[in-house]
Amino acid sequence: MLDTHTLVWWADGNEKLSANAGQAISPYMTQPGSLLVSSISVWEITLLVNKGRLQLNRPFSEWLDLVERLPILRFVPIDNAIARLSVELPGEFHPDPADRMIVASAITHNACLLTCDAKIRQYPAVKTLW
């Protein structure tokens, strides 16, 4: 599963994407729907673009349209189980709602989360890679 920044960096070809993350993504390039992205990432990207805190390599609506059509990506919705788990995550985890939804989605889908976020990587309840 791709964290929000991982999706943006990968889709934009940004050098901030780690070599490990790029290598982890590579085998899935020919497998339709094999890379998961939480729908909350679309919300987060929209918010950041609208606040001027994120610049994409093309206008947002065009960027999103292109990303949504990439066959290897599968956007997973926030369902009731994920929403509940995001509030009831075991142990200590920071309060950012988008991060909580993404972590809950990764746990629910038994997916490794590709993220550079140190707070998420230190959280033992989710598998991560960077």
Short mmCIF file of the C-alpha atoms (twelve columns), coordinates in Angstrom:
data_MODEL
# 
_entry.id   MODEL 
# 
loop_
_atom_site.group_PDB 
_atom_site.id 
_atom_site.type_symbol 
_atom_site.label_atom_id 
_atom_site.label_alt_id 
_atom_site.label_comp_id 
_atom_site.label_asym_id 
_atom_site.label_seq_id 
_atom_site.Cartn_x 
_atom_site.Cartn_y 
_atom_site.Cartn_z 
_atom_site.pdbx_PDB_model_num 
ATOM 1   C CA . MET A 1   0.000   0.000  0.000   1 
ATOM 2   C CA . LEU A 2   1.277   3.455  -0.881  1 
ATOM 3   C CA . ASP A 3   1.223   6.265  1.660   1 
ATOM 4   C CA . THR A 4   0.073   9.610  0.269   1 
ATOM 5   C CA . HIS A 5   3.545   11.086 -0.250  1 
ATOM 6   C CA . THR A 6   4.740   7.804  -1.765  1 
ATOM 7   C CA . LEU A 7   1.930   7.940  -4.324  1 
ATOM 8   C CA . VAL A 8   2.739   11.545 -5.228  1 
ATOM 9   C CA . TRP A 9   6.487   10.999 -5.465  1 
ATOM 10  C CA . TRP A 10  6.105   7.781  -7.474  1 
ATOM 11  C CA . ALA A 11  3.494   9.236  -9.858  1 
ATOM 12  C CA . ASP A 12  5.535   12.415 -10.376 1 
ATOM 13  C CA . GLY A 13  8.865   10.598 -10.747 1 
ATOM 14  C CA . ASN A 14  10.230  12.528 -7.781  1 
ATOM 15  C CA . GLU A 15  13.744  11.665 -6.591  1 
ATOM 16  C CA . LYS A 16  12.465  11.678 -2.989  1 
ATOM 17  C CA . LEU A 17  11.091  8.173  -3.573  1 
ATOM 18  C CA . SER A 18  13.559  5.827  -1.928  1 
ATOM 19  C CA . ALA A 19  15.350  3.152  -3.927  1 
ATOM 20  C CA . ASN A 20  13.783  0.504  -1.659  1 
ATOM 21  C CA . ALA A 21  10.282  1.845  -2.314  1 
ATOM 22  C CA . GLY A 22  10.920  1.978  -6.052  1 
ATOM 23  C CA . GLN A 23  12.214  -1.606 -5.996  1 
ATOM 24  C CA . ALA A 24  9.184   -2.719 -3.968  1 
ATOM 25  C CA . ILE A 25  6.829   -1.153 -6.525  1 
ATOM 26  C CA . SER A 26  8.659   -2.462 -9.590  1 
ATOM 27  C CA . PRO A 27  7.444   -6.106 -9.529  1 
ATOM 28  C CA . TYR A 28  3.807   -4.921 -9.493  1 
ATOM 29  C CA . MET A 29  4.090   -2.820 -12.653 1 
ATOM 30  C CA . THR A 30  2.478   -5.553 -14.785 1 
ATOM 31  C CA . GLN A 31  -0.125  -6.683 -12.250 1 
ATOM 32  C CA . PRO A 32  -3.392  -4.705 -12.539 1 
ATOM 33  C CA . GLY A 33  -4.797  -3.497 -9.220  1 
ATOM 34  C CA . SER A 34  -1.841  -4.804 -7.256  1 
ATOM 35  C CA . LEU A 35  -0.820  -1.552 -5.536  1 
ATOM 36  C CA . LEU A 36  -3.307  -0.303 -2.990  1 
ATOM 37  C CA . VAL A 37  -3.940  3.351  -2.198  1 
ATOM 38  C CA . SER A 38  -6.366  4.492  0.469   1 
ATOM 39  C CA . SER A 39  -9.032  6.852  -0.819  1 
ATOM 40  C CA . ILE A 40  -8.161  9.130  2.098   1 
ATOM 41  C CA . SER A 41  -4.975  9.925  0.151   1 
ATOM 42  C CA . VAL A 42  -7.093  11.663 -2.507  1 
ATOM 43  C CA . TRP A 43  -8.674  13.751 0.255   1 
ATOM 44  C CA . GLU A 44  -5.234  14.544 1.684   1 
ATOM 45  C CA . ILE A 45  -3.739  15.506 -1.695  1 
ATOM 46  C CA . THR A 46  -6.753  17.681 -2.530  1 
ATOM 47  C CA . LEU A 47  -6.433  19.462 0.802   1 
ATOM 48  C CA . LEU A 48  -2.684  20.058 0.382   1 
ATOM 49  C CA . VAL A 49  -3.035  21.308 -3.195  1 
ATOM 50  C CA . ASN A 50  -5.898  23.642 -2.267  1 
ATOM 51  C CA . LYS A 51  -3.866  25.075 0.631   1 
ATOM 52  C CA . GLY A 52  -0.851  25.591 -1.658  1 
ATOM 53  C CA . ARG A 53  1.275   23.162 0.376   1 
ATOM 54  C CA . LEU A 54  1.729   20.683 -2.496  1 
ATOM 55  C CA . GLN A 55  2.741   21.296 -6.096  1 
ATOM 56  C CA . LEU A 56  2.152   18.509 -8.607  1 
ATOM 57  C CA . ASN A 57  3.782   18.116 -12.009 1 
ATOM 58  C CA . ARG A 58  0.517   19.117 -13.746 1 
ATOM 59  C CA . PRO A 59  -2.853  20.655 -12.772 1 
ATOM 60  C CA . PHE A 60  -4.505  18.660 -9.982  1 
ATOM 61  C CA . SER A 61  -7.595  17.459 -11.869 1 
ATOM 62  C CA . GLU A 62  -5.430  16.242 -14.752 1 
ATOM 63  C CA . TRP A 63  -2.973  14.607 -12.337 1 
ATOM 64  C CA . LEU A 64  -5.738  12.802 -10.457 1 
ATOM 65  C CA . ASP A 65  -7.409  11.644 -13.666 1 
ATOM 66  C CA . LEU A 66  -4.123  10.158 -14.896 1 
ATOM 67  C CA . VAL A 67  -3.334  8.494  -11.565 1 
ATOM 68  C CA . GLU A 68  -6.821  7.013  -11.234 1 
ATOM 69  C CA . ARG A 69  -6.435  5.400  -14.651 1 
ATOM 70  C CA . LEU A 70  -3.128  3.698  -13.850 1 
ATOM 71  C CA . PRO A 71  -3.961  0.000  -14.070 1 
ATOM 72  C CA . ILE A 72  -1.616  -1.109 -11.288 1 
ATOM 73  C CA . LEU A 73  -3.330  1.085  -8.688  1 
ATOM 74  C CA . ARG A 74  -6.438  0.112  -6.776  1 
ATOM 75  C CA . PHE A 75  -8.008  2.792  -4.618  1 
ATOM 76  C CA . VAL A 76  -9.577  1.251  -1.534  1 
ATOM 77  C CA . PRO A 77  -12.445 3.066  0.156   1 
ATOM 78  C CA . ILE A 78  -12.724 3.835  3.819   1 
ATOM 79  C CA . ASP A 79  -15.396 1.414  4.987   1 
ATOM 80  C CA . ASN A 80  -16.909 1.105  8.455   1 
ATOM 81  C CA . ALA A 81  -14.321 -1.430 9.638   1 
ATOM 82  C CA . ILE A 82  -11.402 0.795  8.587   1 
ATOM 83  C CA . ALA A 83  -13.035 3.888  10.105  1 
ATOM 84  C CA . ARG A 84  -13.534 2.060  13.398  1 
ATOM 85  C CA . LEU A 85  -10.032 0.559  13.438  1 
ATOM 86  C CA . SER A 86  -8.512  3.996  12.761  1 
ATOM 87  C CA . VAL A 87  -9.919  5.147  16.101  1 
ATOM 88  C CA . GLU A 88  -9.133  1.907  17.940  1 
ATOM 89  C CA . LEU A 89  -5.557  1.294  16.727  1 
ATOM 90  C CA . PRO A 90  -3.684  -0.747 19.330  1 
ATOM 91  C CA . GLY A 91  -0.972  0.898  21.405  1 
ATOM 92  C CA . GLU A 92  0.179   4.464  20.980  1 
ATOM 93  C CA . PHE A 93  -0.170  6.207  17.630  1 
ATOM 94  C CA . HIS A 94  -0.270  9.884  16.736  1 
ATOM 95  C CA . PRO A 95  -3.633  11.598 16.168  1 
ATOM 96  C CA . ASP A 96  -3.381  12.604 12.472  1 
ATOM 97  C CA . PRO A 97  -6.681  11.321 10.990  1 
ATOM 98  C CA . ALA A 98  -5.344  10.666 7.480   1 
ATOM 99  C CA . ASP A 99  -2.383  8.669  8.817   1 
ATOM 100 C CA . ARG A 100 -4.715  6.702  11.084  1 
ATOM 101 C CA . MET A 101 -6.993  5.852  8.120   1 
ATOM 102 C CA . ILE A 102 -4.021  4.820  5.955   1 
ATOM 103 C CA . VAL A 103 -2.535  2.639  8.704   1 
ATOM 104 C CA . ALA A 104 -5.938  1.069  9.407   1 
ATOM 105 C CA . SER A 105 -6.345  0.388  5.683   1 
ATOM 106 C CA . ALA A 106 -2.929  -1.288 5.477   1 
ATOM 107 C CA . ILE A 107 -3.704  -3.446 8.516   1 
ATOM 108 C CA . THR A 108 -7.156  -4.375 7.184   1 
ATOM 109 C CA . HIS A 109 -5.762  -5.358 3.780   1 
ATOM 110 C CA . ASN A 110 -2.718  -7.074 5.336   1 
ATOM 111 C CA . ALA A 111 -0.517  -4.841 3.186   1 
ATOM 112 C CA . CYS A 112 2.971   -3.488 3.709   1 
ATOM 113 C CA . LEU A 113 2.829   0.317  3.790   1 
ATOM 114 C CA . LEU A 114 5.466   2.131  1.728   1 
ATOM 115 C CA . THR A 115 6.119   5.292  3.745   1 
ATOM 116 C CA . CYS A 116 8.954   7.558  4.802   1 
ATOM 117 C CA . ASP A 117 6.886   8.832  7.745   1 
ATOM 118 C CA . ALA A 118 8.987   8.052  10.834  1 
ATOM 119 C CA . LYS A 119 5.961   8.056  13.156  1 
ATOM 120 C CA . ILE A 120 4.277   5.390  11.049  1 
ATOM 121 C CA . ARG A 121 7.457   3.367  10.576  1 
ATOM 122 C CA . GLN A 122 7.956   3.256  14.354  1 
ATOM 123 C CA . TYR A 123 4.420   1.970  14.930  1 
ATOM 124 C CA . PRO A 124 4.709   -1.812 15.423  1 
ATOM 125 C CA . ALA A 125 1.129   -2.718 14.443  1 
ATOM 126 C CA . VAL A 126 1.716   -2.094 10.698  1 
ATOM 127 C CA . LYS A 127 4.316   -3.519 8.324   1 
ATOM 128 C CA . THR A 128 6.266   -0.739 6.585   1 
ATOM 129 C CA . LEU A 129 9.068   -0.355 4.093   1 
ATOM 130 C CA . TRP A 130 11.139  2.613  2.999   1 
# 
